[in-house]
């Protein structure tokens, strides 16, 4: 306890499993985040209330496992928590008879993250939540969509929505969200994270067409038929503002989507995209995303014999991304059989990437990478900022592989 008290000013985030009287007496002058694992009986609640009241600097509170047996005074304490801006909780049902205390708390929050574990039974009262900027919803209960569509109507300044649910919930959410966007109920929306599985092409197109032009961050899981060029062009009104785009796809199909984005989005800083056809990229327009810091792509060479010809051209494109800090390249799964993958041997053009001086992390998965001793030597010479190499070292000699790993680790590179 003495050591904790002595270093208490250094603590910014604290995770608490079971609160005790000794814990409740501790004070952390710069504490910003508290995460409670369990709040399920009256004794612990009293200690928790005491601890909370002693830490007015906290802005984020995480309540992971709660019970309706929590002391009502706990929720009263939260209402008095004046600096609280973010609340992450396991379920709305924990409020029970204290549900009415939740809504006044929401009027002050800027971020609300809820995991819906039970059918929502608490009422949605009238009123506005003018400070709420981000809503994150996770779960799979049947009445989630109508409840949160009503809640979204009461959040006029919302800038970010994360909807992570099972497939059968996605269509209802997309339909409801599109209606709200058509009614201009979310004019400040900048960030959207959702899936589009199980919806038809027309509804997907309608969603994209109604997104506010302020949108700059999209995390979308596409359905199989939503990766063609016509759908990609639906995003064009947003290309001038787009900064983050993460695309996942259920099917390993080649798509021109990434090439269109990288040749059209000058402000792009992060891109994740599936199954990029190497031929489309090398023959397409030049990339304009010179601000890119994080890139996660799956390059596909089909037929595999095109690797020798196309890979140096791929490296030419990558070499222009001089602000890149994170590079992740993933090969297609074997069962989909859609071609070869990037080869990192120097004779295939790896030396062209010497311009990536800010690169901190490189990850290679499901690929036939060829990083041998010469490649490791080159990497250490040219990527001085590198902190992580996540991939296989291609050598059949286990002693040599171990020696290369140790050498990378001596340079402070995590392998």
Secondary structure, DSSP 8 states (H G I E B T S, - for coil): -HHHHHTGGG--EEEESS--HHHHT---TT--EEEES-B-SHHHHHHHHHHHHT-TT--EEEE-SB-TTS-HHHHHHHHT-TT--EEEES-GGGGGGGHHHHHHHHTT-SEEEEEE-S---S---S---TT--EEEEEE--TTHHHHHHHHHHT-TT--EEEEEE-HHHHHHHHHHHHHHHHTTTTTT--EEEEE-TT--HHHHHHHHHHS-TT--EEEEEE-TTS-SHHHHHGGGGGTTT--EEEEEESS---BSHHHHHHTT-TT--EEEEEEEEHHHHHHS-----TT--EEEEEEEBSSGGGHHHHHHHHHHHHHT-TT--EEEEE---GGG---B-----GGGTGGGGGG-TT--EEEEESS-----HHHHHHHHHH-TT--EEES----S-HHHHHHHHHHHHHTT-B-
